[in-house]
């Protein structure tokens, strides 16, 4: 458990630190999207053997719902992920908070976050069902994150991850946005489990708590 929790802390810190750090350095939107995708890939490769490298509370909740994560690990994982995000955000001075574009309504922003998080989680459930190769899983998920970040970044910040939003938004005093992003992303991940059961249900239960 200690190694798993530490893996979630370090993996999330790495993702937030490098991803949001690229924003702090003034990178272009395509480069920022590529950076988030690449660092998610790296985090899975590095910390997958310890915890599965969820690095995302919504992902942990969805894996628990799908029967691939023990209930006793859910809260420790989420706590480690949020703490890792805050620590990394401190290092990059709270760069890259996620906010909904002013031209969108909150309902539109909420729907976008639900949809992109559901798309990400369906992609994750799809790939881990079909391969146990950590490299293949890491590349697939990293590419999905990069594409979704590129498409939705200008609209909602493309959170898809309560921890990724928690650190920067908390440090920027945007605490009132946290329920919005936590609810939208967790709902999207939760719905992804229903989508999976309709489109590609398990024929044989495969535990995905650890990718090895």
C-alpha positions as CSV (number, residue, x, y, z in Angstrom):
1,X,0.0,0.0,0.0
2,X,2.8,2.5,0.9
3,X,4.5,1.9,-2.5
4,X,1.1,2.3,-4.3
5,X,0.2,5.5,-2.5
6,X,3.7,6.9,-3.1
7,X,3.4,6.0,-6.8
8,X,0.2,7.9,-7.1
9,X,1.6,10.9,-5.3
10,X,4.8,11.0,-7.5
11,X,3.0,10.2,-10.7
12,X,0.4,12.9,-10.2
13,X,3.1,15.4,-9.1
14,X,5.1,14.6,-12.2
15,X,2.1,15.1,-14.5
16,X,1.0,18.4,-12.9
17,X,4.5,19.7,-12.6
18,X,5.6,19.1,-16.1
19,X,2.2,19.7,-17.8
20,X,1.4,22.9,-16.0
21,X,5.1,23.8,-16.1
22,X,4.9,24.0,-19.9
23,X,2.1,26.6,-19.5
24,X,4.3,28.5,-17.1
25,X,7.0,28.6,-19.7
26,X,4.7,30.1,-22.3
27,X,4.5,27.1,-24.6
28,X,2.0,27.1,-27.4
29,X,-1.3,25.2,-27.1
30,X,-0.2,22.3,-29.3
31,X,3.1,22.0,-27.3
32,X,1.1,22.1,-24.0
33,X,-1.2,19.3,-25.3
34,X,1.8,17.2,-26.4
35,X,3.5,17.8,-23.1
36,X,0.5,16.6,-21.1
37,X,0.2,13.5,-23.3
38,X,3.9,12.7,-23.0
39,X,4.1,13.2,-19.3
40,X,1.1,10.9,-18.7
41,X,2.9,8.3,-20.8
42,X,6.0,8.7,-18.7
43,X,4.1,8.5,-15.4
44,X,2.5,5.3,-16.4
45,X,5.8,3.8,-17.5
46,X,7.5,4.8,-14.3
47,X,4.8,4.2,-11.7
48,X,2.6,1.7,-13.3
49,X,4.3,-1.2,-11.5
50,X,3.6,0.4,-8.1
51,X,0.0,1.5,-8.3
52,X,-1.2,1.3,-11.9
53,X,-0.5,5.0,-12.3
54,X,-4.0,6.2,-12.2
55,X,-2.8,9.7,-11.4
56,X,-6.4,10.8,-11.5
57,X,-9.2,10.4,-8.9
58,X,-11.8,10.0,-11.6
59,X,-9.9,7.1,-13.0
60,X,-9.5,5.5,-9.6
61,X,-13.2,5.8,-8.9
62,X,-14.0,4.2,-12.3
63,X,-11.6,1.3,-11.8
64,X,-13.2,0.7,-8.4
65,X,-16.6,0.7,-10.0
66,X,-15.4,-1.7,-12.7
67,X,-14.1,-4.1,-10.1
68,X,-10.4,-3.5,-10.8
69,X,-9.5,-1.6,-7.7
70,X,-10.0,-2.6,-4.1
71,X,-12.3,-0.3,-2.1
72,X,-9.7,0.2,0.6
73,X,-7.4,1.8,-1.9
74,X,-9.8,4.4,-3.4
75,X,-9.5,7.1,-0.7
76,X,-5.7,6.7,-0.1
77,X,-5.2,7.0,-3.9
78,X,-7.3,10.1,-4.2
79,X,-5.6,11.7,-1.2
80,X,-2.2,11.0,-2.7
81,X,-3.2,12.3,-6.1
82,X,-4.5,15.6,-4.7
83,X,-1.5,16.1,-2.5
84,X,0.8,15.4,-5.3
85,X,-1.0,17.9,-7.5
86,X,-0.8,20.6,-4.8
87,X,2.9,20.0,-4.2
88,X,3.7,20.2,-7.9
89,X,1.5,23.3,-8.3
90,X,3.5,25.0,-5.6
91,X,6.7,24.4,-7.6
92,X,5.3,26.0,-10.7
93,X,3.6,28.8,-8.8
94,X,0.0,27.7,-9.5
95,X,0.4,27.8,-13.3
96,X,-2.4,26.7,-15.6
97,X,-5.7,26.7,-13.6
98,X,-8.6,25.2,-15.5
99,X,-11.5,27.6,-16.3
100,X,-14.5,27.5,-18.6
101,X,-14.2,29.9,-21.6
102,X,-16.3,33.0,-21.0
103,X,-18.2,32.4,-24.3
104,X,-19.5,29.1,-23.0
105,X,-22.3,28.6,-20.5
106,X,-21.5,26.6,-17.4
107,X,-23.8,23.8,-18.7
108,X,-21.9,23.7,-21.9
109,X,-18.6,23.6,-20.1
110,X,-19.9,20.9,-17.8
111,X,-21.0,18.8,-20.7
112,X,-17.6,19.1,-22.4
113,X,-15.8,17.9,-19.3
114,X,-18.2,15.0,-18.8
115,X,-17.7,14.0,-22.5
116,X,-14.0,14.2,-22.7
117,X,-13.5,12.5,-19.3
118,X,-15.8,9.7,-20.5
119,X,-13.9,9.4,-23.7
120,X,-10.6,9.2,-21.8
121,X,-11.9,6.6,-19.4
122,X,-13.5,4.5,-22.2
123,X,-10.2,4.6,-24.0
124,X,-8.4,3.4,-20.8
125,X,-10.9,0.6,-20.1
126,X,-10.6,-0.5,-23.8
127,X,-6.8,-0.7,-23.9
128,X,-6.3,-2.4,-20.5
129,X,-8.9,-5.0,-21.4
130,X,-6.9,-5.9,-24.6
131,X,-3.3,-5.8,-23.5
132,X,-1.1,-6.2,-20.4
133,X,1.8,-4.4,-22.1
134,X,2.5,-1.4,-19.9
135,X,4.3,0.3,-22.9
136,X,1.3,-0.1,-25.2
137,X,-1.1,1.1,-22.4
138,X,1.1,4.1,-21.7
139,X,1.4,5.2,-25.3
140,X,-2.4,4.7,-25.9
141,X,-3.5,6.7,-22.9
142,X,-0.9,9.4,-23.4
143,X,-2.0,9.9,-27.0
144,X,-5.6,10.1,-25.9
145,X,-4.8,12.7,-23.3
146,X,-2.9,14.7,-25.8
147,X,-5.6,14.7,-28.4
148,X,-8.4,15.5,-25.9
149,X,-6.3,18.3,-24.3
150,X,-5.7,19.8,-27.8
151,X,-9.4,19.7,-28.7
152,X,-10.9,20.9,-25.4
153,X,-8.1,22.9,-23.8
154,X,-9.3,26.3,-25.0
155,X,-12.8,25.5,-24.0
156,X,-12.6,24.2,-20.4
157,X,-8.9,23.7,-19.7
158,X,-9.5,20.0,-20.6
159,X,-9.2,18.9,-17.0
160,X,-10.4,15.3,-17.2
161,X,-8.8,15.0,-13.8
162,X,-9.9,16.4,-10.5
163,X,-6.3,16.4,-9.1
164,X,-5.0,18.3,-12.1
165,X,-7.5,21.0,-11.4
166,X,-7.3,20.8,-7.7
167,X,-3.7,22.0,-7.3
168,X,-3.6,25.0,-9.7
169,X,-7.1,26.2,-8.9
170,X,-6.7,26.0,-5.2
171,X,-3.5,28.0,-5.3
172,X,-5.2,30.6,-7.5
173,X,-8.1,31.0,-5.1
174,X,-10.5,29.4,-7.5
175,X,-11.8,27.0,-4.9
176,X,-15.4,27.6,-6.0
177,X,-14.6,25.9,-9.3
178,X,-13.6,22.7,-7.6
179,X,-17.1,21.2,-7.2
180,X,-17.8,21.9,-10.9
181,X,-14.7,20.0,-12.1
182,X,-14.8,17.2,-9.5
183,X,-18.4,16.5,-10.4
184,X,-18.1,16.7,-14.2
185,X,-14.9,14.5,-14.4
186,X,-16.1,11.9,-11.9
187,X,-19.5,11.7,-13.6
188,X,-17.8,11.2,-17.0
189,X,-15.6,8.4,-15.7
190,X,-18.5,6.8,-14.0
191,X,-20.6,6.9,-17.2
192,X,-17.6,5.3,-19.0
193,X,-18.1,2.1,-17.1
194,X,-21.7,1.9,-18.4
195,X,-20.5,2.6,-21.9
196,X,-17.9,-0.2,-21.6
197,X,-20.5,-2.7,-20.4
198,X,-22.6,-1.9,-23.5
199,X,-19.9,-1.8,-26.1
200,X,-17.2,-4.2,-24.9
201,X,-18.2,-6.0,-21.7
202,X,-15.7,-8.3,-20.0
203,X,-15.9,-11.9,-21.1
204,X,-13.4,-12.8,-18.4
205,X,-12.6,-10.5,-15.5
206,X,-9.1,-9.1,-15.8
207,X,-7.7,-7.2,-12.8
208,X,-6.1,-4.0,-13.9
209,X,-5.1,-2.7,-10.5
210,X,-1.5,-3.0,-11.7
211,X,-0.2,-2.7,-15.2
212,X,2.7,-5.0,-15.7
